[in-house]
Amino acid sequence: MKQKVLTELLEPVITAMGYVFWGIEYQIRKADALLRVYIDSPEGISVDDCADVSYEISGVLDVEEPISMAYVLEVSSPGLDRILFSPQQFEQFIGEEAKINLNHKIDNRRKIKGKIITVEGDKITIESEGEQIIVDFDTIMKARIVPGF
């Protein structure tokens, strides 16, 4: 729920700055919280880009106060092993390999590593170990692209 509120608050600021809002991670830790914001750009992301976005969204977070506890803000590029936050992002990487952690078992597996075959609505087809597995996006806890070197 908090991620949705933070996304609605920060995505317009980031896109207005000319960057692609890739996604957000929000984790409550023992002493504070971690807010990690991923940005992208066709030209890539530099440290200066991250600093500029961090400065802008810090101001918004200070004014709106959507997080009531102490938190650490990190702004980062998604990297080569980028996390996939939406079915649309899976669609961008059809043909690529992904590692997926699930909320519950599918075919006796909580982890799937395989090639993204198709995306139809919220259903993602992964080819893993010679079989095709259809995964509902809502059952995905975390998914990352496996960079090919």
Long-range contacts (C-beta under 8 A, 24 or more apart in sequence): 2-26, 2-66, 2-67, 5-66, 6-35, 6-66, 6-67, 9-60, 9-61, 9-64, 9-66, 10-37, 10-57, 10-60, 10-61, 13-56, 13-57, 13-60, 14-39, 14-53, 14-56, 14-57, 17-52, 17-53, 17-56, 19-45, 19-49, 19-53, 22-78, 22-82, 22-85, 22-89, 23-78, 23-83, 23-85, 23-86, 23-89, 24-85, 25-83, 28-69, 31-70, 32-69, 32-70, 32-71, 32-72, 33-67, 33-69, 33-70, 33-71, 33-72, 34-71, 34-72, 34-74, 35-61, 35-67, 35-71, 35-72, 35-73, 35-74, 36-74, 36-75, 36-76, 37-73, 37-74, 37-75, 37-76, 38-75, 38-76, 38-77, 38-78, 38-82, 38-83, 39-75, 39-76, 39-77, 40-77, 40-78, 44-77, 45-76, 45-77, 49-77, 50-75, 50-76, 50-77, 51-75, 80-145, 80-147, 81-144, 81-145, 81-146, 81-147, 82-144, 82-145, 83-142, 83-143, 83-144, 84-143, 84-144, 84-145, 86-137, 87-119, 87-121, 87-122, 87-124, 87-137, 88-119, 90-116, 90-119, 90-124, 90-137, 90-143, 91-119, 93-145, 94-118, 94-119, 96-145, 96-146, 96-148, 97-145, 97-146, 97-148, 98-126, 98-143, 98-144, 98-145, 98-146, 99-143, 99-144, 99-146, 100-126, 100-135, 100-140, 100-142, 100-143, 101-140, 101-141, 101-142, 101-143, 102-135, 102-139, 102-140, 102-141, 103-138, 103-139, 103-140, 103-141, 104-139, 106-133, 106-135, 106-139, 107-131, 107-133, 113-146
